[in-house]
């Protein structure tokens, strides 16, 4: 059993330097808490930046820091001030952060930032590689380290890698604006398991993978080379017990033991027992919508003036990235808004907004959560928003109302809260009015459901679920490896081939001997393929058939002078030893006049698609079409054609980005069995290889002893699989060397 390596931008400890001595204090953040069950014992290591730059660390301090971190199972990555500026404040927070939160106008696409981001990601990857061995499990966290999985995979293909993104993943239309979009996707795809907070983020990621990289996506699996990557959603929870227990302790305190903040809150509560506290807690970030919330509060006071002097908005804005220009502008805007609203509405005895620009100790957070009647959390875009969950966890008497933005990831799990669009001031004002007047019984019924769910799916369960899923993915991969045509199996098959007295080979063309092309006529054979086929064709006691869905005119041009044996149009035509093609099956094509107009109407409505007309079949190709749109149209076309051809002895073939209509009594399985039968049992080695559903007929109909090989990882009746056309040629080269 290998060890577990966790890697994140920051370590889960804070270093304190006093008189040359170093102390490491564990962090109390959500991630650090959640990873306790994963990061435990001597078989786990957490790698990250310590918070100190190389310029801060003197040579005599270095070993002390390493020792202090090692006591907490941690190891540091050294970063310079220049690297922090370009990697963290630059690309991470001026490019990825705004873009992924839909603030395209704030995104800066600077090549220098990108180069530093790559350089620092390589540093993190190198730190993993120094400690990782085959069989280890590596969990990479968040947007600062999106290139790390592939960097590690390249050097350590036999480790298990998980990646979790803690912020939203944007829609394809937003993500495609990033100049380095392919590199980021490829970096993350070095993982075995990729996790997001919500299904929406997962869906956006899969869409970008299909459209930008052209990879095959089946449900939530991505095929890339010889690997299958799983993408899933894991909504992050909180340490529910910690917050719930803290709230209980809070209520048990005598008044003299209470904090100064709590005593102030109590004083105001006593002055007017019917007054309501609205609570807003966020990092100071443009994605949190604090300014919009202030405008909405102003709108509420004007729409419902009866609540003046009856409500108070408590805003806690935690300082964040104060050296980034947008954050400095945002702070100024919020300061001015708070000042203006307080100036406009305040009375001698009432200030509508209490504004705190600072972080608060845990005890004061509990004071605010337990004292506030309404939590008002309305980010414009948020990966999850754990504050909403923390507020509910502290409501031990089940009272309190949560108003939550539908743009927060946590909204998917918290439907019992009042969900609003933060851009809709009318809806927001009405939600505040509803919250103020919500009966206690309704508050309790809503919060009881929320609390049960949050207690059950806490942060520890989130971490364990991710690790369990990563382990399952590895076991799934292990089971697939047994079918992969590896070196050992290849040697056994080659040995069988060399000992056979008479061999029969069926070789598909497109996607097998040759890669796909947007224009099928440009996917012709290269010199290397000709040379390989020549050797196999001329081998003693070996019969080779190219078996394809291609039309006979194309294969006549490409291969007839070579005198190869060929079966085309899925079994309609046959050419042997250079003779002109003749019909293998007696089929009709009078149905084509009825079907062609249907295909033409789909070409007209599907940009990038076209019709390939063969002698006895019609094919609608959509390789150049947007993948999602193409698949949608292909499904629609299949349904239309199925109802049209039901009684005409025709069938549909759904191949690789093609829908083909042909005669039902023609397929590759029938054709290959006919050739095998003509040999009257003289073949003691039969081989078939292909990449799509049209080849499944061969795999199913040929005898059990056939060596059948699928190109790609899709579900198949073949015994083995190889990853791509390059591996097909390696396999056939082995046969050619006999």
Secondary structure, DSSP 8 states (H G I E B T S, - for coil): ---EEEEEEE-SEEEEEETTEEEEEE--SHHHHHTTTTS-STTEEEEEE-S--GGG--HHHHHHHHHHHHTTTEEE----HHHIIIIIIIIIIIIIHHHHTT-GGG----HHHHHHHHHHHHHHHHHHHHH--TT-EEEEESGGGTTHHHHHHHH-TTSEEEEE--S----HHHHTT-TTHHHHHHHHTTSSEEEESSHHHHHHHHHHIIIII--EEETTEEEETTEEEEEEE------HHHHHHHHHHHHHS-GGGS-HHHHHHHHHHHH-TT-EEEEEEEES-GGG-HHHHHHHHHHHHHH-GGGTTTEEEEEEEE---TTSHHHHHHHHHHHHHHHHHHHHH-BTTB-SEEEEES---HHHHHHHHHH-SEEEE--SSBS--SHHHHHHHH-TTS--EEEEETTBGGGGT-TTSEEE-TT-HHHHHHHHHHHHT--HHHHHHHHHHHHHHHHHS-HHHHHHHHHHHHHHHHHHHHHHHTTB--HHHHHHHHHHHHH-SSEEEEE--BTTTB---SSGGG----HHHHHHHHHHHHSTTEEEEEE-SS-HHHHHHHHGGGT-EEEETTTTEEE-TT---EESS----TTHHHHHHHHHHHHHHSTT-EEEE-SSEEEEE-TTS-HHHHHHHHHHHHHHHHHHHTTTTEEEEEETTEEEEEETT--HHHHHHHHHHHTTT--SEEEEEESSHHHHHHHHHS-TTSEEEEESSS--SSSEEESSHHHHHHHHHHHHT-
